[in-house]
Every structure is written in C-alpha cells, then in structure tokens.
Amino acid sequence: MAIFNKDMIELATKNDLWQKEVYRDRKIQVVLMSIPAGEEIGLETHPADQTTFIVTGEAQVTVDGHRTKATANHMVVIPKGAEHNIINKGSGALKLFSVYAPPAEPEGAAFKTKAEAEEAEKGLLAKAADKVKEAVGR
C-alpha cells in the first residue's frame, strides 16, 4: 500500500479542472474541484459519506434542505444519502477537495467542465443499467 501524503491546499489551489481524483483505494477517494463563479454542482446524493474542505472562495452548501455558508478553511460533512448542493457564491473559482468513504465519484475522474463530468456520469449509469438488464435476462 502506498502512502498518500500531499499538500492538499497547494493541490486544490493549483487545480483548474472541474473535478479531479487525486487518490483512491477500496475504502476512500479524494477529489479536487474548481467550481467557476456562479456555478454549482447541482442537487445530488451519494452512497458514501462526504467530507468537503473549502480552500478558497465562498460557497453556499445545502444538506437535506439546510443551508450554510462556507469559506476558506471550513469543512462540511455530508452524510451518506443526504441530498446536497454546493454553489459558488464568490466572484472567483471555488477551490475545494472532498473525501468520500467509500469512493463515490467515477474512478480516475478528471473533467475540465461540469458538462464533461455529467456526460461521464450518464455513461456510467447506462453501463449499470445494461448490467442489470443482463442479470435479469432482458
């Protein structure tokens, strides 16, 4: 097993991709995000606990209908199955990283834009649907 020991503030600050996986094993995944001003991840849920650390910028985080403001050096815990959204409320890019336990985002995620990430997610859902159809013989 390799040791993951990185300066997460530096990695997140330098990251310009919408989403970028920087570590993954069977139990956890670490993902960087750079959300442009005025954009949001959109309402979603994960079959994993998510811990998000804001590196730079100003976010509005909603978890199961409850809103909170999060700025640099704030950490937000999003429990498994909670409906959540992160909205960039600042004038520059919102830089953050999230730790998912277990992994919840596509393996090897490296997407320049939200549109790219959403397209990849659709592909994963289609593959999962095909596997279910195959399993039930349709």
Beta strands, then each sheet from edge to edge (+ up, - down):
strand 1: 19-24
strand 2: 29-35
strand 3: 49-56
strand 4: 58-63
strand 5: 66-71
strand 6: 75-78
strand 7: 84-88
strand 8: 94-101
strand 9: 110-111
sheet 1: 6+ 3- 8+ 2- 1+ 9-
sheet 2: 5+ 4- 7+
end
